[in-house]
Structures are given as C-alpha cells and as structure tokens.
Amino acid sequence: MTKSMIFAGFGGQGILFTGKMAAYSGMMDGKEVSWLPSYGPEMRGGTANCSVCVSDDPIACPLVVNPDVLVVMNTPSYEKFIGDVVPGGVAILDSSLIDLKCDRDDITVCYVPATALADEHGLRSLANMILFGKMLKETGFTSIETLKKALEKVVPAKKAHLIESNLKAVALGMEQ
C-alpha cells in the first residue's frame, strides 16, 4: 500500500500541520513515511503545500508529482494540482473557499464546506482537520485511534487542550 498525498492552500490554514498529521499517523501505523513542506516567504497568506507519502515499502522520492489524494483549501492550489491527481484518485476541496467544479470524471471529488462548518461548530481555524476527517473517511489510510496518538505526539503539552477540538473537527469531516 502506498498513498501519495498533496495538501495545499494558503499559509495560516494549517496545511503543513495537516500533512504532518498524515505522516505521523502513517509512522504510528509502522509505515514508511515522508513529509516535504513547501511554502512562500510570507508567514500568512502565501502559498503552502506539502507532499506526504505513506507506504509499506521504502520511499525513493518524497516529492509527490501525481497524488492519489489531493486536499485543497484555495482556488489557486486547486487550479495548480487538480490535473495531477491520478485516475481513480480522490480530491477533497473546501467548497467554502473554492467555487469551481471539477470536470474530471476519472477521480472522486468531494466538496466539503469546511471553513463554513468550522465556523458553525465553534471550531474556528480547524477547517483543515475537517478536510482531514473527510480524507480519512474516503481513503481509510489510518484509524481514528492512530490519529489520536499522532495528535498527542505532535501537539505540544502547552496546547494539549486543543487535541479534543481537533478530534471533533475530524469527526465532523467524517460525517460529510
């Protein structure tokens, strides 16, 4: 099993964190993983994306060119990466921020109003984790139990109170 993923959006949307959670979840499952971030020089508002590979076998190259899974949170990232998703792949879009509809019929496209859902449910700044939940539902690449362990590992002790709200956001995404 190999899953190649791209997470993309603007800086400040939690793109790199979401990719890190995918990588840590894979690692906790005993898989080979890679996490390769890429971002503009701006701290917030610039472009951000990361390539993540989770595999049973060693990973030769951490750069994902043709993802099995694409999670996007803005229109520029959608336009840049949607054509690269492999046939049979999955694209998960934050439809609160992306007005475009995909005309590809060889991939599964999920439109999740993640930013609106996050605001409605008091989970501000967790639209990324709502999308992660939808990705988890669509791909089954890890379990919610493993994700919880990964969150406990990655989230610093002084922010441990945020783990529960992250899990609520993931659960909300899995309901979509």
C-alpha positions as YAML, in Angstrom:
chain: A
units: angstrom
residues:
- id: 1
  name: MET
  ca: [0.00, 0.00, 0.00]
- id: 2
  name: THR
  ca: [1.30, 3.42, -0.95]
- id: 3
  name: LYS
  ca: [-0.64, 6.65, -0.59]
- id: 4
  name: SER
  ca: [0.80, 9.77, -2.16]
- id: 5
  name: MET
  ca: [-0.88, 12.95, -0.94]
- id: 6
  name: ILE
  ca: [-0.71, 16.67, -1.56]
- id: 7
  name: PHE
  ca: [-2.16, 19.16, 0.90]
- id: 8
  name: ALA
  ca: [-2.35, 22.71, -0.46]
- id: 9
  name: GLY
  ca: [-3.70, 26.16, 0.36]
- id: 10
  name: PHE
  ca: [-2.63, 29.45, 1.86]
- id: 11
  name: GLY
  ca: [-0.22, 29.85, 4.77]
- id: 12
  name: GLY
  ca: [-2.12, 30.02, 8.04]
- id: 13
  name: GLN
  ca: [-4.74, 27.43, 7.05]
- id: 14
  name: GLY
  ca: [-2.93, 24.57, 8.78]
- id: 15
  name: ILE
  ca: [-1.81, 22.90, 5.56]
- id: 16
  name: LEU
  ca: [1.60, 21.83, 6.85]
- id: 17
  name: PHE
  ca: [0.10, 20.65, 10.14]
- id: 18
  name: THR
  ca: [-2.45, 18.53, 8.27]
- id: 19
  name: GLY
  ca: [0.31, 16.94, 6.21]
- id: 20
  name: LYS
  ca: [2.33, 16.34, 9.34]
- id: 21
  name: MET
  ca: [-0.67, 14.58, 10.93]
- id: 22
  name: ALA
  ca: [-0.94, 12.29, 7.89]
- id: 23
  name: ALA
  ca: [2.77, 11.50, 8.08]
- id: 24
  name: TYR
  ca: [2.75, 10.89, 11.84]
- id: 25
  name: SER
  ca: [-0.33, 8.70, 11.54]
- id: 26
  name: GLY
  ca: [1.45, 6.58, 8.96]
- id: 27
  name: MET
  ca: [4.52, 6.39, 11.16]
- id: 28
  name: MET
  ca: [2.41, 5.31, 14.15]
- id: 29
  name: ASP
  ca: [0.98, 2.55, 11.94]
- id: 30
  name: GLY
  ca: [4.53, 1.31, 11.29]
- id: 31
  name: LYS
  ca: [4.65, 2.55, 7.70]
- id: 32
  name: GLU
  ca: [7.44, 4.27, 5.81]
- id: 33
  name: VAL
  ca: [6.64, 7.99, 5.55]
- id: 34
  name: SER
  ca: [7.89, 11.22, 4.05]
- id: 35
  name: TRP
  ca: [6.72, 14.79, 4.61]
- id: 36
  name: LEU
  ca: [8.02, 17.51, 2.32]
- id: 37
  name: PRO
  ca: [6.73, 21.04, 3.01]
- id: 38
  name: SER
  ca: [6.83, 23.89, 0.51]
- id: 39
  name: TYR
  ca: [5.76, 27.43, 1.26]
- id: 40
  name: GLY
  ca: [6.21, 31.00, 0.13]
- id: 41
  name: PRO
  ca: [8.24, 33.52, 2.12]
- id: 42
  name: GLU
  ca: [5.16, 35.13, 3.65]
- id: 43
  name: MET
  ca: [4.18, 33.95, 7.11]
- id: 44
  name: ARG
  ca: [0.44, 34.09, 6.42]
- id: 45
  name: GLY
  ca: [-1.41, 34.36, 3.16]
- id: 46
  name: GLY
  ca: [1.34, 33.00, 0.92]
- id: 47
  name: THR
  ca: [1.13, 29.64, -0.77]
- id: 48
  name: ALA
  ca: [1.70, 26.48, 1.22]
- id: 49
  name: ASN
  ca: [1.64, 22.85, 0.25]
- id: 50
  name: CYS
  ca: [3.21, 19.62, 1.31]
- id: 51
  name: SER
  ca: [3.80, 16.23, -0.19]
- id: 52
  name: VAL
  ca: [3.20, 13.21, 2.01]
- id: 53
  name: CYS
  ca: [3.90, 9.57, 1.20]
- id: 54
  name: VAL
  ca: [2.75, 6.70, 3.39]
- id: 55
  name: SER
  ca: [3.93, 3.30, 2.22]
- id: 56
  name: ASP
  ca: [4.64, -0.29, 3.17]
- id: 57
  name: ASP
  ca: [7.88, 0.00, 1.20]
- id: 58
  name: PRO
  ca: [10.82, 2.43, 1.40]
- id: 59
  name: ILE
  ca: [10.08, 5.75, -0.29]
- id: 60
  name: ALA
  ca: [12.53, 6.63, -3.04]
- id: 61
  name: CYS
  ca: [11.45, 10.25, -3.55]
- id: 62
  name: PRO
  ca: [9.49, 12.43, -1.12]
- id: 63
  name: LEU
  ca: [8.19, 14.76, -3.84]
- id: 64
  name: VAL
  ca: [4.65, 13.90, -4.93]
- id: 65
  name: VAL
  ca: [4.00, 14.80, -8.56]
- id: 66
  name: ASN
  ca: [0.87, 12.71, -9.18]
- id: 67
  name: PRO
  ca: [-1.05, 12.32, -5.91]
- id: 68
  name: ASP
  ca: [-3.56, 9.61, -5.08]
- id: 69
  name: VAL
  ca: [-5.12, 12.14, -2.72]
- id: 70
  name: LEU
  ca: [-5.37, 15.92, -3.06]
- id: 71
  name: VAL
  ca: [-6.68, 18.11, -0.25]
- id: 72
  name: VAL
  ca: [-7.04, 21.77, -1.28]
- id: 73
  name: MET
  ca: [-8.19, 24.85, 0.59]
- id: 74
  name: ASN
  ca: [-7.98, 27.59, -2.04]
- id: 75
  name: THR
  ca: [-8.64, 28.19, -5.73]
- id: 76
  name: PRO
  ca: [-5.01, 28.75, -6.84]
- id: 77
  name: SER
  ca: [-3.99, 25.39, -5.34]
- id: 78
  name: TYR
  ca: [-6.99, 23.67, -6.90]
- id: 79
  name: GLU
  ca: [-6.07, 25.04, -10.32]
- id: 80
  name: LYS
  ca: [-2.43, 24.07, -9.87]
- id: 81
  name: PHE
  ca: [-2.89, 20.48, -8.68]
- id: 82
  name: ILE
  ca: [-6.26, 19.08, -9.82]
- id: 83
  name: GLY
  ca: [-4.91, 17.92, -13.18]
- id: 84
  name: ASP
  ca: [-2.14, 15.95, -11.46]
- id: 85
  name: VAL
  ca: [-4.37, 13.60, -9.45]
- id: 86
  name: VAL
  ca: [-4.03, 10.04, -10.74]
- id: 87
  name: PRO
  ca: [-7.09, 8.43, -12.35]
- id: 88
  name: GLY
  ca: [-9.00, 6.70, -9.57]
- id: 89
  name: GLY
  ca: [-7.66, 9.23, -7.05]
- id: 90
  name: VAL
  ca: [-9.53, 11.44, -4.60]
- id: 91
  name: ALA
  ca: [-9.71, 15.24, -4.45]
- id: 92
  name: ILE
  ca: [-11.16, 16.90, -1.35]
- id: 93
  name: LEU
  ca: [-11.98, 20.59, -1.72]
- id: 94
  name: ASP
  ca: [-13.01, 23.24, 0.76]
- id: 95
  name: SER
  ca: [-16.11, 24.35, -1.13]
- id: 96
  name: SER
  ca: [-16.46, 27.35, 1.20]
- id: 97
  name: LEU
  ca: [-13.39, 28.83, -0.48]
- id: 98
  name: ILE
  ca: [-13.35, 27.14, -3.90]
- id: 99
  name: ASP
  ca: [-16.26, 27.99, -6.21]
- id: 100
  name: LEU
  ca: [-15.06, 25.85, -9.12]
- id: 101
  name: LYS
  ca: [-16.45, 22.44, -10.01]
- id: 102
  name: CYS
  ca: [-14.19, 19.71, -11.32]
- id: 103
  name: ASP
  ca: [-14.99, 18.37, -14.77]
- id: 104
  name: ARG
  ca: [-12.87, 15.23, -14.37]
- id: 105
  name: ASP
  ca: [-14.87, 12.02, -14.26]
- id: 106
  name: ASP
  ca: [-11.92, 9.72, -13.58]
- id: 107
  name: ILE
  ca: [-11.45, 10.82, -9.95]
- id: 108
  name: THR
  ca: [-13.67, 11.11, -6.89]
- id: 109
  name: VAL
  ca: [-14.22, 14.75, -5.96]
- id: 110
  name: CYS
  ca: [-15.60, 15.66, -2.53]
- id: 111
  name: TYR
  ca: [-16.90, 19.17, -1.94]
- id: 112
  name: VAL
  ca: [-16.82, 19.93, 1.78]
- id: 113
  name: PRO
  ca: [-17.74, 23.41, 3.07]
- id: 114
  name: ALA
  ca: [-15.04, 23.01, 5.72]
- id: 115
  name: THR
  ca: [-14.47, 26.68, 6.58]
- id: 116
  name: ALA
  ca: [-18.21, 27.30, 6.99]
- id: 117
  name: LEU
  ca: [-18.61, 24.11, 9.06]
- id: 118
  name: ALA
  ca: [-15.71, 25.09, 11.30]
- id: 119
  name: ASP
  ca: [-17.30, 28.48, 11.96]
- id: 120
  name: GLU
  ca: [-20.77, 26.99, 12.55]
- id: 121
  name: HIS
  ca: [-19.49, 24.46, 15.06]
- id: 122
  name: GLY
  ca: [-17.14, 26.71, 17.03]
- id: 123
  name: LEU
  ca: [-14.07, 25.07, 15.53]
- id: 124
  name: ARG
  ca: [-12.51, 28.19, 14.08]
- id: 125
  name: SER
  ca: [-9.18, 27.52, 12.38]
- id: 126
  name: LEU
  ca: [-9.88, 23.78, 12.14]
- id: 127
  name: ALA
  ca: [-11.25, 23.57, 8.60]
- id: 128
  name: ASN
  ca: [-8.04, 21.71, 7.76]
- id: 129
  name: MET
  ca: [-8.91, 18.96, 10.21]
- id: 130
  name: ILE
  ca: [-12.47, 18.74, 8.90]
- id: 131
  name: LEU
  ca: [-10.96, 18.05, 5.48]
- id: 132
  name: PHE
  ca: [-8.59, 15.54, 7.09]
- id: 133
  name: GLY
  ca: [-11.64, 13.74, 8.51]
- id: 134
  name: LYS
  ca: [-13.23, 13.56, 5.07]
- id: 135
  name: MET
  ca: [-9.94, 12.26, 3.65]
- id: 136
  name: LEU
  ca: [-9.81, 9.64, 6.37]
- id: 137
  name: LYS
  ca: [-13.37, 8.54, 5.53]
- id: 138
  name: GLU
  ca: [-12.65, 8.36, 1.79]
- id: 139
  name: THR
  ca: [-9.27, 6.63, 1.96]
- id: 140
  name: GLY
  ca: [-9.19, 4.72, 5.26]
- id: 141
  name: PHE
  ca: [-5.40, 5.11, 5.23]
- id: 142
  name: THR
  ca: [-5.27, 5.13, 9.04]
- id: 143
  name: SER
  ca: [-7.61, 4.79, 12.02]
- id: 144
  name: ILE
  ca: [-9.05, 7.45, 14.29]
- id: 145
  name: GLU
  ca: [-7.20, 5.79, 17.18]
- id: 146
  name: THR
  ca: [-3.89, 6.18, 15.37]
- id: 147
  name: LEU
  ca: [-4.72, 9.79, 14.52]
- id: 148
  name: LYS
  ca: [-5.39, 10.48, 18.20]
- id: 149
  name: LYS
  ca: [-1.96, 9.05, 19.11]
- id: 150
  name: ALA
  ca: [-0.36, 11.18, 16.39]
- id: 151
  name: LEU
  ca: [-2.09, 14.32, 17.71]
- id: 152
  name: GLU
  ca: [-0.89, 13.54, 21.23]
- id: 153
  name: LYS
  ca: [2.66, 13.19, 19.88]
- id: 154
  name: VAL
  ca: [2.68, 16.31, 17.68]
- id: 155
  name: VAL
  ca: [0.67, 18.82, 19.72]
- id: 156
  name: PRO
  ca: [2.89, 20.42, 22.37]
- id: 157
  name: ALA
  ca: [1.93, 19.86, 26.02]
- id: 158
  name: LYS
  ca: [1.01, 23.53, 26.48]
- id: 159
  name: LYS
  ca: [-1.59, 23.15, 23.69]
- id: 160
  name: ALA
  ca: [-2.87, 19.70, 24.69]
- id: 161
  name: HIS
  ca: [-6.30, 21.23, 25.35]
- id: 162
  name: LEU
  ca: [-6.67, 21.60, 21.56]
- id: 163
  name: ILE
  ca: [-6.49, 17.86, 20.87]
- id: 164
  name: GLU
  ca: [-10.17, 17.35, 21.67]
- id: 165
  name: SER
  ca: [-11.34, 20.11, 19.33]
- id: 166
  name: ASN
  ca: [-9.11, 18.69, 16.57]
- id: 167
  name: LEU
  ca: [-10.77, 15.30, 17.05]
- id: 168
  name: LYS
  ca: [-14.22, 16.93, 16.93]
- id: 169
  name: ALA
  ca: [-13.26, 18.56, 13.63]
- id: 170
  name: VAL
  ca: [-12.09, 15.21, 12.24]
- id: 171
  name: ALA
  ca: [-15.34, 13.56, 13.33]
- id: 172
  name: LEU
  ca: [-17.33, 16.34, 11.66]
- id: 173
  name: GLY
  ca: [-15.38, 15.78, 8.44]
- id: 174
  name: MET
  ca: [-16.05, 12.05, 8.58]
- id: 175
  name: GLU
  ca: [-19.79, 12.81, 8.68]
- id: 176
  name: GLN
  ca: [-19.63, 14.69, 5.37]
...
